[in-house]
Amino acid sequence: MVLEKLGDSLKSTLQKIAKSVFVDEKLINELVKDIQRALLQSDVNVQLVFDLTKQIKEKALKEKLPAGLTRREQLVNIVYEELVKFLGGEGHKIEVKKKPFKIMLVGLFGNGKTTTAAKLGKFFSKRGLKVGMIQTDTWRPAAYDQLVQLGKNIKIPVFGNKKEKDPVKIFKEFESELKRFDVTIIDTAGRDALSKDLIEELNKLNKAVKADERLLVIGADVGQAAEKQAKAFHESCNITGVIITKMDGTAKGGGALVACSVTDAPVKFIGVGEKVDDFEEFKPKNFVGRLLGMGDLEALLEKAKEAMPEEQAEDLGKKFLKGEFNLVDLYEQMQAMSKMGPLGKVVEMIPGFGQLKLPKDMLQVQEGKLKKWRFIMDSCTKKELEDPDSIDRNRIERIAKGSGTTPAGVRELLKQYKQSKKMVKFLKPGKGKDMQKMMKKFQGMKGGMGNVKLK
């Protein structure tokens, strides 16, 4: 998980509020100290931490209790709202309003600019836009080959000229071809430090490109130093935003995130893993919701939409309402889940599940089971998939041998199918009123934290 330690600390703080009998000044002081400790351990600037917690304390002690909220709910709401404000408020979304829309990536060596170019390309192509990428890095010998390989993997064309040493000439060579794309991503050269020659090179290239967005790619491992770097690039190259990479692998991620959020170049995307899909728009509300264990329903629904076509999801929904459910449907569900990413990341997006503190090893075991069950289903006949009740002892033995598993593994899958079928029966018309109520609550959560109830 992104900023796992910070998230765990903040969840523990909320649990303390949930378990408290009274919300008094003593509890608020404890809460403030816990938040300070959690943020300082994540390498967030000391003064910024004190300013934040001072604001939380003042609001908690002075703000009138809104109608319909308990004192505990109000306190959680204050923590949520102040953390969102702390990380940039509403966020800064990139909207492609003209075509071609040009995005130029800048940054120092070692921050993952080229990999980020591919991630950004995939992000826009998944949204139905035609994307092209161009490599103008003439300093790093393998830069062009790396982008070409990444482009092949995500089916996005890459332009460049390994023999040319002038980045402006490279862009001019392919400028007319790039005009047929909705979005063009320009990868540029880096240096070990922001030097005079790098500034001149980037400014000359930008004059030729006339980029709509100039995004600084920076690693989360630099921590608080991200602010200085973001300001230096902003003053020198007039960057419009920041992409923070390596958010999943360092305790300093909180420091980098906050440092950039308070500059004139806000965070627009974050890299949350090594895979090309481990990339997302930075939305402070959603991000804080996940940190506090309150989920991110918007991201979950978006992932689900990518994993399963709307028509397929609608068809599966109709079967649920009719009470029809077989191993084929379970198989489709499991395939969709595997496309949504690691189970641990999916779980943290489900409202309420993030607070359960599910053990990592348990989630890993579940992911292992999903793979094994898919092998078992591949060894089933069409009749067995459509009518799982027909699978007797002899068939179990045959399926186990065919899938390279054990009879116990096959029985475990059949047990899972029966449990899922019971849930489907519960969702039949007239029996799913509680589920409908729960979904309404989920929908309400999209509008903000005012609807969150603590037990």
Rosetta blueprint (number, residue, H / E / L):
1 M L
2 V L
3 L L
4 E H
5 K H
6 L H
7 G H
8 D H
9 S H
10 L H
11 K H
12 S H
13 T H
14 L H
15 Q H
16 K H
17 I H
18 A H
19 K H
20 S L
21 V L
22 F L
23 V L
24 D L
25 E H
26 K H
27 L H
28 I H
29 N H
30 E H
31 L H
32 V H
33 K H
34 D H
35 I H
36 Q H
37 R H
38 A H
39 L H
40 L H
41 Q H
42 S L
43 D L
44 V L
45 N L
46 V H
47 Q H
48 L H
49 V H
50 F H
51 D H
52 L H
53 T H
54 K H
55 Q H
56 I H
57 K H
58 E H
59 K H
60 A H
61 L H
62 K H
63 E L
64 K L
65 L L
66 P L
67 A L
68 G L
69 L L
70 T L
71 R H
72 R H
73 E H
74 Q H
75 L H
76 V H
77 N H
78 I H
79 V H
80 Y H
81 E H
82 E H
83 L H
84 V H
85 K H
86 F H
87 L L
88 G L
89 G L
90 E L
91 G L
92 H L
93 K L
94 I L
95 E L
96 V L
97 K L
98 K L
99 K L
100 P L
101 F E
102 K E
103 I E
104 M E
105 L E
106 V E
107 G L
108 L L
109 F L
110 G L
111 N L
112 G L
113 K H
114 T H
115 T H
116 T H
117 A H
118 A H
119 K H
120 L H
121 G H
122 K H
123 F H
124 F H
125 S H
126 K L
127 R L
128 G L
129 L L
130 K L
131 V E
132 G E
133 M E
134 I E
135 Q E
136 T L
137 D L
138 T L
139 W L
140 R L
141 P L
142 A L
143 A H
144 Y H
145 D H
146 Q H
147 L H
148 V H
149 Q H
150 L H
151 G H
152 K H
153 N H
154 I H
155 K L
156 I L
157 P L
158 V E
159 F E
160 G L
161 N L
162 K L
163 K L
164 E L
165 K L
166 D L
167 P H
168 V H
169 K H
170 I H
171 F H
172 K H
173 E H
174 F H
175 E H
176 S H
177 E H
178 L H
179 K L
180 R L
181 F L
182 D L
183 V E
184 T E
185 I E
186 I E
187 D E
188 T L
189 A L
190 G L
191 R L
192 D L
193 A L
194 L L
195 S L
196 K H
197 D H
198 L H
199 I H
200 E H
201 E H
202 L H
203 N H
204 K H
205 L H
206 N H
207 K H
208 A H
209 V H
210 K L
211 A L
212 D L
213 E E
214 R E
215 L E
216 L E
217 V E
218 I E
219 G E
220 A H
221 D H
222 V H
223 G L
224 Q L
225 A H
226 A H
227 E H
228 K H
229 Q H
230 A H
231 K H
232 A H
233 F H
234 H H
235 E H
236 S H
237 C H
238 N L
239 I L
240 T L
241 G E
242 V E
243 I E
244 I E
245 T E
246 K L
247 M L
248 D L
249 G L
250 T L
251 A L
252 K L
253 G H
254 G H
255 G H
256 A H
257 L H
258 V H
259 A H
260 C H
261 S H
262 V L
263 T L
264 D L
265 A L
266 P L
267 V E
268 K E
269 F E
270 I E
271 G E
272 V L
273 G L
274 E L
275 K L
276 V L
277 D L
278 D L
279 F E
280 E E
281 E E
282 F L
283 K L
284 P H
285 K H
286 N H
287 F H
288 V H
289 G H
290 R H
291 L H
292 L L
293 G L
294 M L
295 G L
296 D L
297 L H
298 E H
299 A H
300 L H
301 L H
302 E H
303 K H
304 A H
305 K H
306 E H
307 A H
308 M L
309 P L
310 E H
311 E H
312 Q H
313 A H
314 E H
315 D H
316 L H
317 G H
318 K H
319 K H
320 F H
321 L H
322 K H
323 G L
324 E L
325 F L
326 N L
327 L H
328 V H
329 D H
330 L H
331 Y H
332 E H
333 Q H
334 M H
335 Q H
336 A H
337 M H
338 S H
339 K H
340 M L
341 G L
342 P L
343 L H
344 G H
345 K H
346 V H
347 V H
348 E L
349 M L
350 I L
351 P L
352 G L
353 F H
354 G H
355 Q H
356 L H
357 K L
358 L L
359 P L
360 K H
361 D H
362 M H
363 L H
364 Q H
365 V H
366 Q H
367 E H
368 G H
369 K H
370 L H
371 K H
372 K H
373 W H
374 R H
375 F H
376 I H
377 M H
378 D H
379 S L
380 C L
381 T L
382 K H
383 K H
384 E H
385 L H
386 E H
387 D L
388 P H
389 D H
390 S H
391 I L
392 D L
393 R H
394 N H
395 R H
396 I H
397 E H
398 R H
399 I H
400 A H
401 K H
402 G H
403 S H
404 G L
405 T L
406 T L
407 P H
408 A H
409 G H
410 V H
411 R H
412 E H
413 L H
414 L H
415 K H
416 Q H
417 Y H
418 K H
419 Q H
420 S H
421 K H
422 K H
423 M H
424 V H
425 K H
426 F H
427 L L
428 K L
429 P L
430 G L
431 K L
432 G L
433 K H
434 D H
435 M H
436 Q H
437 K H
438 M H
439 M H
440 K H
441 K H
442 F H
443 Q H
444 G H
445 M H
446 K L
447 G L
448 G L
449 M H
450 G H
451 N H
452 V L
453 K L
454 L L
455 K L
